[in-house]
Amino acid sequence: MVGLTHPYQYVVLRCVPRADREEFVNLAVVLYCQGAQFLDVAVHIDPSRLTALAAELDIDSVCRGLDFVKAVCAGRAGPGADSDLGTRFGFIKAPRSTVVRPGPVHGGITDDPAATMEALVERLVR
């Protein structure tokens, strides 16, 4: 729904290979905009950054975690697969004890959620 201004929320998904060190690499942005009926994820994985953080990290496992998030956004996976977008976003933004974790929720206003999501991933992830 380009042209109308809507509030949105987003989280940055992070790779946290060792929670005790509190180090992470940003991997993706998940953006939810209720007014535009939009929930999607933009991913950018830089294997060299991940292995610099943790040489033993299973990057394929990280990719599978992000594929799961993509499926949740699309309504194909997760406990709320048949739920509304807000419920699915709630599932994605919930804290986890896994290698792929959401950061804090942030928000803003947009008239183009897809373009905003791409701008956020460019600024925060790449």
Backbone as CSV, one residue per row, in Angstrom:
resi,resn,N_x,N_y,N_z,CA_x,CA_y,CA_z,C_x,C_y,C_z
1,MET,0.841,-1.170,0.000,0.000,0.000,0.000,0.893,1.242,0.000
2,VAL,1.529,1.486,-1.097,2.426,2.622,-1.226,1.606,3.902,-1.330
3,GLY,2.071,4.977,-0.712,1.390,6.268,-0.780,0.764,6.674,0.541
4,LEU,0.222,5.714,1.296,-0.336,6.007,2.610,0.753,5.806,3.654
5,THR,0.761,6.658,4.660,1.763,6.549,5.709,1.245,5.663,6.833
6,HIS,2.077,4.697,7.230,1.701,3.732,8.266,2.829,3.588,9.282
7,PRO,2.478,3.367,10.545,3.517,3.010,11.512,3.983,1.575,11.263
8,TYR,5.230,1.326,11.595,5.766,-0.029,11.466,6.661,-0.336,12.655
9,GLN,6.936,-1.623,12.822,7.886,-2.106,13.815,8.886,-3.003,13.107
10,TYR,10.112,-3.040,13.624,11.078,-3.973,13.061,12.016,-4.480,14.139
11,VAL,12.598,-5.647,13.860,13.665,-6.204,14.683,14.804,-6.595,13.764
12,VAL,16.008,-6.476,14.296,17.192,-6.972,13.606,17.488,-8.350,14.175
13,LEU,17.626,-9.332,13.295,18.012,-10.665,13.733,19.531,-10.739,13.760
14,ARG,20.041,-11.301,14.837,21.484,-11.342,15.082,21.971,-12.776,15.223
15,CYS,23.204,-12.995,14.822,23.878,-14.254,15.113,24.689,-14.037,16.381
16,VAL,24.366,-14.819,17.415,25.053,-14.722,18.708,25.629,-16.113,19.000
17,PRO,26.824,-16.405,18.487,27.360,-17.757,18.644,27.730,-18.123,20.082
18,ARG,28.144,-17.136,20.875,28.494,-17.387,22.279,27.886,-16.289,23.134
19,ALA,26.805,-16.618,23.795,26.094,-15.625,24.610,26.979,-15.069,25.721
20,ASP,27.912,-15.881,26.235,28.764,-15.419,27.328,29.698,-14.290,26.899
21,ARG,29.985,-14.181,25.603,30.857,-13.110,25.116,30.078,-11.867,24.692
22,GLU,28.756,-12.004,24.546,27.874,-10.902,24.157,28.282,-10.256,22.837
23,GLU,28.839,-11.041,21.931,29.211,-10.553,20.599,28.181,-11.047,19.601
24,PHE,27.914,-10.236,18.581,26.945,-10.647,17.575,27.239,-9.979,16.244
25,VAL,26.650,-10.572,15.199,26.681,-10.009,13.852,25.233,-9.893,13.394
26,ASN,24.839,-8.731,12.893,23.491,-8.560,12.364,23.347,-9.330,11.064
27,LEU,22.201,-10.019,10.912,21.951,-10.874,9.760,20.762,-10.461,8.904
28,ALA,19.749,-9.871,9.532,18.489,-9.654,8.818,17.654,-8.607,9.522
29,VAL,16.666,-8.083,8.788,15.672,-7.171,9.344,14.297,-7.760,9.049
30,VAL,13.470,-7.862,10.082,12.073,-8.279,9.926,11.226,-7.038,10.170
31,LEU,10.383,-6.692,9.195,9.553,-5.498,9.306,8.080,-5.892,9.250
32,TYR,7.315,-5.343,10.213,5.873,-5.575,10.285,5.165,-4.230,10.233
33,CYS,4.218,-4.120,9.303,3.410,-2.912,9.155,1.948,-3.350,9.055
34,GLN,1.229,-3.205,10.151,-0.165,-3.662,10.203,-1.023,-2.963,9.160
35,GLY,-0.900,-1.643,9.057,-1.745,-0.875,8.145,-1.578,-1.248,6.688
36,ALA,-0.389,-1.717,6.319,-0.126,-2.128,4.940,-0.212,-3.642,4.773
37,GLN,-0.587,-4.356,5.845,-0.638,-5.817,5.822,0.680,-6.385,5.284
38,PHE,1.769,-5.996,5.940,3.108,-6.345,5.474,3.901,-6.994,6.598
39,LEU,4.467,-8.146,6.326,5.413,-8.805,7.209,6.414,-9.522,6.318
40,ASP,7.683,-9.137,6.424,8.695,-9.763,5.573,10.051,-9.631,6.236
41,VAL,11.008,-10.357,5.686,12.374,-10.346,6.194,13.326,-10.140,5.029
42,ALA,14.357,-9.330,5.251,15.446,-9.140,4.290,16.720,-9.633,4.972
43,VAL,17.433,-10.529,4.301,18.585,-11.211,4.880,19.843,-10.875,4.093
44,HIS,20.940,-10.704,4.828,22.260,-10.589,4.197,23.261,-11.286,5.104
45,ILE,23.823,-12.380,4.611,24.794,-13.138,5.393,26.167,-12.945,4.777
46,ASP,27.113,-12.546,5.610,28.511,-12.408,5.202,29.292,-13.497,5.937
47,PRO,29.554,-14.635,5.275,30.240,-15.743,5.954,31.584,-15.359,6.565
48,SER,32.306,-14.442,5.941,33.610,-14.065,6.493,33.459,-13.338,7.833
49,ARG,32.432,-12.517,7.976,32.184,-11.848,9.266,31.794,-12.861,10.336
50,LEU,30.974,-13.848,9.945,30.544,-14.857,10.909,31.708,-15.722,11.372
51,THR,32.545,-16.167,10.450,33.672,-17.012,10.845,34.729,-16.212,11.596
52,ALA,34.831,-14.923,11.362,35.748,-14.093,12.147,35.287,-14.022,13.599
53,LEU,33.970,-14.060,13.795,33.399,-14.013,15.144,33.530,-15.363,15.848
54,ALA,33.285,-16.430,15.080,33.317,-17.778,15.653,33.672,-18.762,14.542
55,ALA,34.941,-19.149,14.478,35.430,-20.017,13.397,34.686,-21.347,13.328
56,GLU,34.210,-21.844,14.455,33.543,-23.146,14.501,32.036,-23.065,14.192
57,LEU,31.534,-21.891,13.921,30.103,-21.687,13.701,29.604,-22.472,12.494
58,ASP,28.470,-23.139,12.651,27.824,-23.875,11.562,26.947,-22.885,10.791
59,ILE,27.474,-22.344,9.724,26.766,-21.315,8.947,25.508,-21.884,8.306
60,ASP,25.539,-23.164,7.915,24.336,-23.785,7.345,23.193,-23.797,8.351
61,SER,23.517,-24.005,9.613,22.495,-23.987,10.658,21.910,-22.583,10.810
62,VAL,22.760,-21.570,10.733,22.296,-20.184,10.792,21.351,-19.912,9.624
63,CYS,21.721,-20.372,8.436,20.876,-20.184,7.249,19.535,-20.887,7.400
64,ARG,19.550,-22.079,7.990,18.283,-22.797,8.216,17.388,-22.010,9.182
65,GLY,17.986,-21.404,10.199,17.207,-20.584,11.124,16.557,-19.405,10.426
66,LEU,17.294,-18.775,9.522,16.741,-17.641,8.770,15.691,-18.100,7.761
67,ASP,15.877,-19.282,7.178,14.858,-19.839,6.283,13.557,-20.081,7.053
68,PHE,13.677,-20.506,8.309,12.492,-20.704,9.139,11.769,-19.380,9.363
69,VAL,12.520,-18.319,9.616,11.916,-16.991,9.801,11.190,-16.577,8.524
70,LYS,11.787,-16.816,7.366,11.128,-16.510,6.093,9.809,-17.266,5.983
71,ALA,9.815,-18.530,6.378,8.595,-19.340,6.307,7.541,-18.844,7.289
72,VAL,7.955,-18.390,8.458,7.000,-17.829,9.429,6.370,-16.570,8.849
73,CYS,7.182,-15.698,8.268,6.648,-14.468,7.666,5.609,-14.789,6.594
74,ALA,5.880,-15.833,5.823,4.987,-16.213,4.729,3.792,-17.053,5.192
75,GLY,3.762,-17.415,6.481,2.641,-18.212,6.993,2.761,-19.685,6.657
76,ARG,3.980,-20.173,6.436,4.194,-21.577,6.080,4.795,-22.395,7.217
77,ALA,5.129,-21.777,8.345,5.774,-22.510,9.441,5.517,-21.803,10.759
78,GLY,5.866,-22.492,11.815,5.745,-21.913,13.149,4.411,-22.228,13.781
79,PRO,4.327,-22.025,15.091,3.090,-22.351,15.798,1.906,-21.490,15.373
80,GLY,2.161,-20.334,14.812,1.074,-19.457,14.392,0.991,-19.318,12.886
81,ALA,1.331,-20.375,12.155,1.386,-20.292,10.693,0.085,-19.788,10.087
82,ASP,-1.035,-20.144,10.689,-2.322,-19.705,10.150,-2.842,-18.454,10.872
83,SER,-1.988,-17.838,11.665,-2.379,-16.654,12.431,-2.193,-15.380,11.610
84,ASP,-2.671,-14.272,12.166,-2.512,-12.978,11.510,-1.048,-12.545,11.562
85,LEU,-0.716,-11.525,10.784,0.670,-11.061,10.675,1.237,-10.593,12.011
86,GLY,0.428,-9.914,12.812,0.889,-9.426,14.107,1.299,-10.553,15.042
87,THR,0.548,-11.638,15.027,0.884,-12.795,15.849,2.181,-13.429,15.375
88,ARG,2.344,-13.533,14.058,3.585,-14.094,13.513,4.777,-13.207,13.851
89,PHE,4.605,-11.872,13.768,5.689,-10.975,14.141,6.013,-11.138,15.632
90,GLY,4.996,-11.293,16.448,5.210,-11.521,17.877,6.046,-12.760,18.138
91,PHE,5.805,-13.815,17.370,6.593,-15.040,17.500,8.049,-14.777,17.117
92,ILE,8.264,-14.046,16.034,9.624,-13.780,15.549,10.396,-12.892,16.521
93,LYS,9.740,-11.889,17.090,10.448,-10.933,17.952,10.646,-11.425,19.380
94,ALA,10.076,-12.561,19.733,10.217,-13.088,21.088,11.657,-13.510,21.359
95,PRO,12.180,-13.198,22.547,13.562,-13.579,22.883,13.756,-15.095,22.807
96,ARG,14.963,-15.497,22.412,15.283,-16.910,22.274,16.661,-17.204,22.845
97,SER,16.895,-18.476,23.110,18.216,-18.931,23.530,18.826,-19.760,22.402
98,THR,18.841,-19.201,21.215,19.421,-19.869,20.064,20.502,-18.970,19.481
99,VAL,21.178,-19.451,18.461,22.247,-18.669,17.836,21.670,-17.469,17.088
100,VAL,20.496,-17.634,16.448,19.841,-16.522,15.752,18.804,-15.933,16.711
101,ARG,19.031,-14.661,17.076,18.180,-14.012,18.087,17.714,-12.646,17.605
102,PRO,16.509,-12.256,18.004,16.059,-10.897,17.683,16.651,-9.879,18.645
103,GLY,16.941,-8.706,18.125,17.341,-7.580,18.964,16.084,-6.886,19.456
104,PRO,16.222,-5.691,20.012,15.059,-4.947,20.491,14.156,-4.490,19.337
105,VAL,12.898,-4.273,19.657,11.927,-3.792,18.672,12.078,-2.277,18.531
106,HIS,12.085,-1.829,17.295,12.135,-0.402,16.974,10.945,-0.086,16.072
107,GLY,10.687,1.185,15.842,9.555,1.543,15.004,9.793,2.802,14.216
108,GLY,8.825,3.115,13.373,8.886,4.309,12.549,7.607,4.459,11.751
109,ILE,7.669,5.312,10.761,6.541,5.587,9.870,7.030,5.374,8.435
110,THR,6.199,4.760,7.596,6.586,4.510,6.211,5.389,4.590,5.283
111,ASP,5.668,4.917,4.035,4.636,4.809,3.001,4.983,3.670,2.038
112,ASP,6.141,3.003,2.266,6.566,1.877,1.433,7.341,0.895,2.314
113,PRO,6.640,-0.053,2.947,7.311,-0.966,3.879,8.461,-1.761,3.250
114,ALA,8.302,-2.220,2.025,9.363,-3.011,1.383,10.624,-2.172,1.187
115,ALA,10.466,-0.941,0.731,11.617,-0.062,0.536,12.256,0.303,1.875
116,THR,11.444,0.509,2.893,11.966,0.816,4.223,12.764,-0.356,4.760
117,MET,12.244,-1.569,4.577,12.952,-2.759,5.034,14.309,-2.878,4.329
118,GLU,14.338,-2.655,3.036,15.604,-2.725,2.295,16.580,-1.652,2.760
119,ALA,16.089,-0.453,3.043,16.962,0.614,3.542,17.523,0.251,4.917
120,LEU,16.701,-0.363,5.766,17.161,-0.771,7.087,18.218,-1.868,6.998
121,VAL,18.006,-2.843,6.135,18.993,-3.913,6.012,20.302,-3.367,5.443
122,GLU,20.202,-2.404,4.560,21.418,-1.773,4.012,22.186,-1.030,5.111
123,ARG,21.463,-0.328,5.959,22.085,0.469,7.012,22.559,-0.348,8.197
124,LEU,21.798,-1.382,8.567,22.052,-2.099,9.817,22.742,-3.447,9.665
125,VAL,22.697,-4.016,8.471,23.195,-5.388,8.299,24.396,-5.463,7.358
126,ARG,24.315,-4.812,6.222,25.390,-4.952,5.220,26.642,-4.255,5.600
